[in-house]
């Protein structure tokens, strides 16, 4: 069960990032997030009311800090993509967001079998490979040292924030039904709206473009559903295993860009997708 729900979360996160990226090509990322995040929050809130249950104080607190960490991570991630080369930002973010919670899981006593360990290592390598793109700085043929350093800093900050999000939401998931997820989404929405207010960014609307607006809403809905799938995965089995599989989401984004936008996929990214498939097979065995 943990593999199924974690894979679902990876597919949903990757698809949400793909749609959000398409929207951000027309408007700023904060403008997209200020619409997609609250819409996703409403969807999770509706699902929570249907599922029932009651709010417990521990779950409420963990949900609040999880949402704050996730919202801050998204802002740092997009800032990194705007500042440094993708080949620096994406792999650092993906690895940091995976290693941190997995390290905590091992420290807490999780001891997976040899096949699971090998599969997890392959997935970690795959996360790095599928996130790599040919990085070029706007002013030259190679990434600038200062831009790469800033991109590295943003990527590391985003990865730590996402790793904390995984940890906090896992802890929140042990309390209540879906209320912790709903609280985390509402907290993240507040971060996104606050960033829009501070930067004086107008949220996108129907007049911005029907396609852009629809993609932003769908991105928020998929991201919210991914949050629910991830929490279910952490409840179904090993937490470290759920994090590693969920963190394969960059591969989904790259694959969609290749299939739908005809973007070029480098050999190293193809190798990453193959490694991811082998790693998932070992994890499920």
Protein Blocks (a to p, Z undefined) as FASTA:
>chain_A
ZZmmmmmmmmmmmmmmmmmmmmmmmmcfklmmmmmmmmmmmmmmmmmmmngpaddfklmm
mmmmmmmmmmmmmmmmmmmmmmmcfklmmmmmmmmmmmmmmmmmmmnopacdfklmmmmm
mmmmmmmmmmpccdddfkbmbdcfklmmmmmmmmmmmmmmmmmmmmmmmmmmmgcjklmm
mmmmmmmmmmmmmmmmmnopacddfklomklmmmmmmmmmmmmmmmmmmmmmmmmmcfkl
mmmmmmmmmmmmmmmmmmmnopacdfklmmmmmmmmmmmmmmmZZ
